[in-house]
Amino acid sequence: MNTQLKLNNIYKMDCIKGTKLMKKQSLFADVIVTSPPYNIGKKYNKYNDEKPRIAYLDWMEDVAEQCKEIMTDQSSFFLNVGGKPSDMWIPFDIAQRFRKKFVLQNVIHWIKSISIPKEDVGNYPNIKGDISVGHYKPVNSDRYMNSCHELIFHFTKKGEVNVDKLAIGVPYQDKSNIGRWKMAKDDLRPRGNTWFIPYETIKKSRPHPTVFPEKLPEMCLKLHGLKKIRLAMDPFMGIGSSAIACKKLNLDFIGFEIDKSYIDIASKRLAEI
């Protein structure tokens, strides 16, 4: 018997089965925001993260195809993907598979850690010295640099989706720009495609090997435009960061996850909001 999907629930279900069920029940997602397994050997409870490369990419292409079936021409798919220092091709290989199904409308760089010398900051009196903020995973190698960023690919069906850039805007550092430029009517400018979103420091054991900060899906949802979102979906829900972002923004969501223990954690986190 097929499950009757209800809004604001996370279902213990493979995402391909879940998206097919959404299509059958005429549930269409205005925004999909997710971060799938990267196939880099992370220790999930129920998932093997070391598939043969071609099999993994074939699977991701199938995910893309099924997700496309529950999107409209004005829907957005925000795909967060990273690699590892010894294999940085992974996100680009995945993007090439998604290229068969979608238009790549924007590429966003999620900056997790950054260091800026004072001499490069400019003349800002509140900044007194060098800046170094955020966290990254140490790399015990003399060949590879620490990975301080990941990619967020913004896919749409036709590349014609208007976004709300000022919904994630930032104040002007140089206030003289206010009124000078055509778009600068208020003290707010577009953030652009580099987003600094640090990880929270983990003091105890990490409940999920690759959880992303809830601010990441929150910014994706705002960029798409909150007024246009009737339903958001995350096919790899994990411990619920996307669901939490939706709940805080008063948006309906549906998520899929194959590990019940992760769903239990997500449900507990949602109940605490």
TORPAZA-921003 format. One line per 2 residues: number of its first residue (from 1); for each residue x, y, z of N, C-alpha, C. Coordinates in steps of 0.001 Angstrom, whole numbers, plus 500000, padded with zeros to 6 digits. Atoms other than C-alpha are relative to their C-alpha. Example, Ala and Ser with C-alpha at 12.3 -4.5 7.8 and 13.67 -1.06 7.14 Angstrom:
REM residues 2
1> 500890 498810 500000 512300 495500 507800 500900 501200 500000; 499180 498810 499940 513670 498940 507140 499230 501090 500730
END
This chain:
REM residues 273
1> 500857 498800 500000 500000 500000 500000 500890 501247 500000; 499230 498774 500079 501356 503412 499039 499733 500911 501182
3> 500127 499020 498931 502011 505972 501739 499365 501272 499461; 500586 498707 500351 499808 509065 501566 500862 501078 500639
5> 499065 499006 499484 502348 511859 501901 499264 501197 500583; 500552 498819 499342 501540 514681 504290 501109 501029 500164
7> 499024 498927 499881 503229 518039 504568 500636 500013 501382; 499248 499806 498769 505838 518798 507221 500319 498682 500703
9> 499591 501302 499492 506940 515192 507607 501269 499545 499295; 498819 500638 500572 510175 513285 507056 499708 498507 499934
11> 500389 501385 500204 509602 509836 505587 501223 499099 499875; 498942 501008 500112 511808 506786 506031 499803 499293 498652
13> 500264 500444 501365 512038 506168 502332 501153 500423 499094; 499043 499615 501024 514533 506130 499478 499446 501177 499201
15> 500492 498761 500608 514339 509520 497764 499436 499780 498597; 500550 500251 501335 513741 508081 494291 498573 499470 500110
17> 501360 500474 499752 510736 506158 495567 499125 501152 500481; 500761 498883 499449 509674 509280 497473 499590 501009 498947
19> 500344 499024 501036 509827 511602 494469 498972 499434 499027; 501010 500628 500860 507885 509116 492350 498628 500049 500656
21> 501257 499938 499258 505250 509049 495072 499442 501418 500000; 500441 498608 500070 505145 512857 495130 499350 500294 498659
23> 500564 499768 501330 504544 512913 491378 498624 499349 499878; 501268 500720 500072 501773 510326 491679 498906 500735 500752
25> 500968 499291 499171 500096 512446 494361 499933 501486 499656; 500031 498611 500498 500609 515711 492400 500526 500994 501031
27> 499315 499102 499077 502915 517237 495003 501251 500518 499304; 498893 499416 500731 505304 519626 493284 500793 500936 500916
29> 499118 499211 499144 508294 521264 494968 500398 501294 499296; 499540 498715 500525 508948 524957 494425 501500 500163 500218
31> 498562 499980 499710 512390 524517 495992 500426 498623 500485; 499310 501166 499459 514605 521489 496471 501354 500485 500485
33> 498685 499638 499465 517580 522073 498739 500536 498794 500753; 499497 501247 499434 519830 519202 499691 501507 499905 499870
35> 498591 500361 500105 523286 517802 500197 500083 498484 500031; 499965 501458 500045 523651 514185 499044 501320 499468 500544
37> 498689 500583 499686 526386 511776 500121 500981 500293 498867; 499003 499608 501001 529622 512740 498341 500790 498816 499447
39> 499269 501202 500425 530909 509162 497912 501490 500103 500334; 498601 499822 499572 534077 509915 499881 500330 499174 501233
41> 499674 500920 498919 533895 507171 502487 499568 500438 501382; 500525 499610 498697 531946 508888 505263 499254 498825 500641
43> 500586 501127 499271 530622 506542 507949 498546 500292 500366; 501427 499917 499722 526846 506654 507662 499553 498702 500684
45> 500523 501196 499342 524740 504221 509682 499464 498975 499009; 500741 500903 500881 522731 502772 506779 500427 500091 498531
47> 499676 499741 501406 524460 503921 503589 501480 499752 499748; 498618 500241 500416 527626 502775 501817 500485 501181 499167
49> 499522 498786 500656 529524 505947 500865 501245 499739 499147; 498851 500346 500830 532103 504108 498768 499560 499137 498814
51> 500474 500708 501188 530249 503065 495634 501007 500167 498857; 499209 499752 501214 532061 502559 492316 499575 501329 499361
53> 500268 498625 500436 532307 506028 490737 498862 500075 498981; 501028 499943 501037 530180 505306 487675 498633 499659 500573
55> 501275 500373 499388 527476 503588 489730 499453 501150 500834; 500422 498847 499193 527395 506582 492094 499451 501120 499111
57> 500439 498922 500885 527116 509099 489249 498714 499634 499268; 501254 500447 500618 524434 507013 487532 498833 500197 500961
59> 501036 499831 498969 522468 507055 490778 499642 501475 500167; 500268 498573 499847 522859 510824 491152 499238 500541 498793
61> 500740 499571 501185 521645 511288 487570 498542 499552 500079; 501369 500485 499802 518590 509185 488407 499265 500884 501005
63> 500584 499078 499022 517968 511389 491459 499610 501308 499306; 500278 498759 500732 518197 514457 489192 498754 499854 499140
65> 501134 500235 500893 515713 512962 486724 498689 499951 500773; 501235 500134 499227 513163 512066 489391 499619 501322 500663
67> 500297 498697 499399 513473 515445 491117 499441 500966 498959; 500491 499123 501073 512950 517223 487796 498517 499771 499749
69> 501392 500353 500249 509617 515403 487476 499037 500672 500980; 500885 499358 499016 508269 517159 490597 500316 501490 500144
71> 499701 498578 500030 509537 520628 489692 499217 500679 498891; 500611 499197 501046 507857 523401 487726 501095 500800 499290
73> 499013 499175 500704 509570 525760 485291 500548 501117 500887; 499569 498937 499097 509860 528255 488180 500559 499459 501315
75> 499408 500606 498806 511308 525822 490724 501515 500135 499984; 498543 499981 499842 514876 525906 492058 500467 498729 500681
77> 499352 501138 499365 517151 523014 492945 501378 500474 500455; 498714 499607 499428 519993 523992 495293 500719 498736 500464
79> 499261 501232 499736 522557 521169 495371 501357 500341 500612; 498718 499786 499313 525360 521411 497947 500851 498728 499865
81> 499108 501143 500189 528271 519153 497000 501450 500436 500231; 498573 499766 499818 531897 518970 498062 500781 498778 499575
83> 499144 501135 500295 534837 516709 497409 500894 499716 501185; 498987 500163 498968 537919 515791 499366 501335 500408 499389
85> 498756 499474 500559 541484 517095 499007 500628 499116 498929; 499391 500907 500982 542597 513992 497103 499089 499713 498809
87> 500938 500218 501115 539531 514020 494821 499022 501166 499937; 500826 498800 500094 538141 517457 494011 499091 500008 498772
89> 500846 500069 501191 536407 516325 490805 498555 499657 500326; 501331 500532 499687 533368 514917 492619 498874 500997 499712
91> 501119 499086 500280 531150 518054 492600 499835 500327 498527; 500081 499675 501426 532015 518771 488965 499472 498818 499192
93> 500545 501187 500664 531315 515196 487904 498490 499910 500201; 501438 500020 499725 527915 515385 489604 499299 501090 499188
95> 500606 498890 500751 527200 518771 488019 499861 499658 498524; 500091 500388 501412 527932 517320 484577 498827 499053 499768
97> 501165 500881 500139 525298 514626 485181 498705 500805 500105; 501182 499148 499861 522788 517245 486349 499826 500894 498775
99> 500049 499162 501198 523656 519258 483241 499118 499390 498917; 500853 500682 500973 521796 516636 481197 498521 500290 500240
101> 501402 499833 499616 518584 517509 483039 499618 501462 500237; 500303 498651 499540 518866 521149 484140 500892 501034 499333
103> 499140 498869 500317 520242 524585 483380 500691 500429 501296; 499260 499491 498843 522964 525736 485772 499853 501519 500022
105> 500324 498565 499998 521640 529191 486695 500971 500808 500858; 499035 499318 499133 524037 530109 489532 500914 498976 500654
107> 499086 500796 499184 527085 528710 491312 500360 500830 501219; 499756 499310 498736 527413 529677 494963 501147 499311 500720
109> 498867 500534 499260 530595 529248 496976 499717 500126 501500; 500220 500016 498547 529925 528219 500572 501372 500036 500672
111> 498718 499810 499331 532909 529585 502500 499843 499597 501468; 500078 500490 498626 533452 527697 505760 501071 500618 500895
113> 498914 499376 499245 536674 529387 506800 500753 500931 499067; 499267 499040 500841 538602 532428 505570 500945 500815 500883
115> 499025 499135 499332 541651 534462 506547 500316 501178 499080; 499763 498779 500778 542150 538086 505427 501004 500873 500760
117> 499061 499077 499356 545241 540177 506253 499412 501399 500085; 500507 498643 499811 544495 543672 507555 500284 500873 498782
119> 499632 499155 501151 546298 545200 504568 499061 499808 498821; 500916 500263 501103 543733 543593 502235 498544 500323 500338
121> 501375 499723 499578 540652 544535 504238 499527 501350 499488; 500399 498651 500370 540663 548202 503331 499901 500890 501226
123> 500028 499001 498923 540058 551284 505425 498686 499941 500761; 501174 500141 499149 537469 550118 507931 500443 500085 501451
125> 499463 499737 498656 538061 551534 511438 499672 498918 501018; 500353 501032 499019 536314 548668 513244 500879 498756 499904
127> 499121 501160 500181 538815 546147 511873 501419 500427 500344; 498720 499556 499457 542045 546464 513827 501185 499161 499551
129> 498884 500871 500362 544087 543523 512571 499580 498943 499001; 500321 501102 500906 544191 540353 510531 498739 499282 500471
131> 501244 500717 499700 540937 538347 510344 500177 498533 499631; 500023 501425 500300 540677 534575 510563 498787 499415 500709
133> 501260 500467 499414 537200 533106 511067 499563 498699 499343; 500542 501244 500521 535440 529775 510638 500843 498795 500372
135> 499352 501259 499671 536494 526143 510864 500179 499155 498742; 499810 500968 501079 537876 523505 508512 500614 498733 500574
137> 499437 501270 499576 538905 519880 508767 501491 499971 499676; 498555 500055 500271 542687 519501 509159 500334 498941 498951
139> 499524 500940 501011 544537 517754 506329 501425 499588 500360; 498676 500502 499629 547473 515568 507339 500750 499551 498747
141> 499302 500287 501250 549291 515808 504026 500806 501218 499587; 499193 498909 500546 552047 517868 502453 499646 500307 498554
143> 500370 499810 501398 550366 517618 499039 498753 500846 499817; 501311 499386 500188 546898 519051 499669 499768 501140 500985
145> 500372 498871 499152 545541 522307 501040 498739 499653 500792; 501233 500159 499247 542842 522498 503690 498825 500477 499154
147> 501180 499647 500785 539413 522576 502086 499103 500917 500822; 500729 498983 499234 537680 525752 503254 498682 500399 499349
149> 501260 499626 500633 534717 525848 500898 499394 498800 499284; 500719 500969 500816 532087 523776 499110 499155 500780 499003
151> 500807 499371 501038 529847 524467 496131 498514 499758 500229; 501451 500150 500067 526119 525050 495913 499602 500320 498563
153> 500456 499803 501374 524818 524553 492380 498507 500329 500011; 501401 499601 500115 521565 526381 491638 499509 499597 498614
155> 500535 500506 501253 519782 524383 488954 498527 500388 499848; 501401 499777 500335 516523 525315 487232 499728 499317 498655
157> 500329 500693 501248 514657 523845 484273 500426 500781 498761; 499731 499205 501200 515174 526747 481871 500959 501163 500228
159> 499115 498881 499702 517472 529217 483636 499301 501339 500029; 500790 498762 500080 514670 531772 483836 499278 500320 501310
161> 500643 499783 498710 513835 531843 487551 500552 501272 500637; 499581 498781 499303 513944 535307 489125 500257 499686 501471
163> 499666 500236 498597 515603 535336 492552 499940 501311 500777; 500124 498843 499107 515303 537690 495526 501363 500270 500639
165> 498622 499806 499549 518908 538838 495882 500091 500810 501297; 499936 499162 498808 518177 541449 498534 499445 499308 501243
167> 500492 500751 498835 516458 538876 500761 501152 499463 500823; 498806 500404 499254 519977 537778 501689 501076 501082 499854
169> 499081 498887 500207 521511 541211 501165 500773 500367 501248; 499155 499533 498900 524138 542886 503322 500110 501525 499928
171> 499848 498544 500016 524640 546540 504366 501236 500430 499204; 498843 499439 500681 526969 548704 502303 501082 500361 501020
173> 498890 499533 499166 530405 549158 503861 500251 501484 499734; 499838 498600 500383 530771 552418 501938 498605 500603 499838
175> 501368 499474 500004 527562 554277 502773 499773 501049 498913; 500176 499013 501071 528242 556820 500033 499388 499371 498754
177> 500615 500674 501148 527028 554168 497580 498474 500051 500043; 501455 499959 499870 523488 554532 498939 499472 501203 499218
179> 500536 498924 500822 521612 556570 496356 500839 500305 498784; 499127 499738 501146 524596 556699 494013 499682 499053 498850
181> 500292 501003 501008 523786 553473 492205 498500 499816 499867; 501429 500143 500300 520436 552710 490616 499311 499044 500968
183> 500598 500982 499107 519835 549689 492830 500164 500354 501476; 499663 499710 498604 521212 551290 496000 499087 501071 500586
185> 500957 499059 499432 518068 552952 497334 500004 499940 501527; 499908 500173 498553 518497 551573 500853 501381 499454 500330
187> 498698 500495 499564 521457 550415 502921 500019 498473 499926; 500016 501439 500208 521358 546943 501406 500453 499702 498579
189> 499504 500382 501330 523288 545403 498530 499974 498482 499870; 499958 501450 500178 523229 541918 496992 501277 499399 500585
191> 498864 500681 499374 525501 539471 498806 500954 499415 498963; 499175 500670 500995 526741 537848 495621 500033 498494 500225
193> 499992 501458 499977 527713 534213 495209 501060 499401 500911; 499131 500544 498949 530161 533849 498109 499308 500192 501336
195> 500738 499984 498731 528426 532945 501367 500884 499442 501098; 499251 500485 498840 530377 532732 504599 499010 499446 501023
197> 500873 500669 499034 528529 530199 506763 500867 499021 500788; 499121 500901 499252 530685 528670 509504 499245 498829 500615
199> 500535 501113 499220 530107 525295 511059 499968 500396 501471; 499960 499876 498558 529131 525282 514709 501039 499024 500546
201> 499022 500877 499378 531860 523837 516928 499293 498824 500650; 500585 501209 499433 531014 520237 517847 500764 499636 501267
203> 499351 500293 498733 531757 519650 521538 499915 498522 500353; 500165 501416 499738 530460 516072 521685 500081 499242 498675
205> 499949 500783 501229 530213 513273 519144 499005 500553 498986; 500846 499485 501068 528746 514320 515787 498915 498972 499668
207> 501068 500974 500236 525291 512693 515298 499862 499573 498538; 500081 500282 501443 525652 512770 511491 501326 500430 499393
209> 498632 499697 500466 528922 512714 509516 500129 501220 499105; 499867 498917 500989 528078 515494 507029 498884 501032 500113
211> 501109 499061 499857 525354 517734 508475 500447 501411 499609; 499658 498617 500309 525269 521252 507038 499245 500956 500927
213> 500671 499032 499135 524368 524390 509039 498630 500358 499444; 501355 499699 500474 520659 525231 508884 499926 501356 499299
215> 499990 498704 500688 521597 528736 507728 500166 499821 498493; 499798 500222 501436 522603 527247 504357 498669 499816 499268
217> 501299 500087 500683 519118 526018 503365 499144 501245 500214; 500769 498776 499751 517634 529135 504980 500320 501059 498953
219> 499619 498995 500989 519609 531372 502623 499566 499593 498591; 500479 500466 501309 518753 529207 499612 498512 500282 499833
221> 501448 499776 500052 515046 529431 500432 499687 501489 499831; 500218 498550 500112 515210 533201 500899 500383 500510 498619
223> 499559 499559 501324 517134 533624 497647 498952 499666 498945; 501037 500359 500973 514469 531753 495698 498818 500955 500098
225> 501140 499111 499776 511820 534020 497242 498935 499311 500832; 500892 500698 499077 509742 533029 500254 498542 500025 499549
227> 501406 499879 500402 506465 534271 498791 499637 499024 498883; 500257 500918 501114 506854 531866 495868 500020 498536 500423
229> 499813 501386 499556 507368 528756 498002 498733 499476 500675; 501126 500718 499396 504352 526568 498637 500464 498701 500645
231> 499480 501248 499469 506407 523426 499252 501490 499900 499693; 498574 500273 500154 510093 522711 499817 500244 498523 500261
233> 499716 501419 499843 511660 519279 499610 501499 499761 500127; 498614 500426 499867 514913 517657 500724 500046 498484 499843
235> 499977 501450 500215 515568 514176 499269 501003 499260 500871; 499014 500595 499092 518504 513559 501664 499948 500782 501308
237> 500301 499112 498878 517108 515025 504875 500991 499896 501155; 499056 500120 498897 519661 513629 507333 499349 500309 501328
239> 500552 499673 498685 519094 515133 510778 499192 501299 499993; 501071 499021 500058 516783 517831 509515 500330 501463 499848
241> 499658 498575 500128 518654 521061 508780 499046 500743 499074; 500916 499347 500935 516429 521843 505778 498607 500146 500594
243> 501317 499942 499364 513272 521024 507730 499955 501090 501064; 499938 498960 498966 514363 523277 510586 499944 501387 499365
245> 500036 498717 500699 515017 526141 508153 498586 500304 499530; 501374 499801 500475 511545 525644 506665 499070 500365 501153
247> 500886 499727 498866 509858 525586 510053 500209 501414 500522; 499715 498647 499519 511611 528786 511133 499463 501063 499053
249> 500486 499049 501006 510490 530455 507893 498517 499808 499680; 501437 500281 500178 506911 529103 508157 499690 499466 498604
251> 500182 500622 501307 507257 527026 504990 499661 498521 500171; 500305 501428 499994 505762 523604 504301 501127 499235 499319
253> 498921 500812 500545 508221 520811 503568 499624 498533 500002; 500003 501464 499972 508581 517123 502800 501449 499556 499873
255> 498643 500513 500083 511777 515145 503366 500022 498491 499966; 499801 501447 500046 513079 511659 502737 501359 499659 500589
257> 498775 500432 499341 515713 509765 504694 499898 498499 500249; 500068 501460 499856 516618 506056 504807 500365 499519 501398
259> 499530 500409 498670 517981 506060 508375 499055 500516 501075; 500970 499600 498985 515380 506076 511149 500653 500756 501151
261> 499335 499313 498891 517922 507166 513757 500210 501474 499682; 499855 498602 500398 518571 510356 511773 498644 500713 500036
263> 501345 499417 499952 514821 510953 511429 499601 500304 501430; 500312 499780 498589 514446 510588 515193 500687 501252 500530
265> 499272 498798 499579 517132 513226 515754 499358 501240 499393; 500638 498864 500676 515503 515521 513190 498685 500347 500660
267> 501314 499761 499369 512092 515109 514823 500170 500672 501357; 499726 499383 498698 513541 515983 518214 500428 501451 499830
269> 499572 498620 500258 515242 519076 516800 498844 500883 499584; 501171 499230 500442 512032 520201 515107 499061 500303 501168
271> 500898 499822 498850 510057 519728 518328 500512 501078 500950; 499400 499014 499091 512464 522059 520146 499888 501431 499478
273> 500146 498649 500569 511720 525007 517827 498707 500650 500478
END
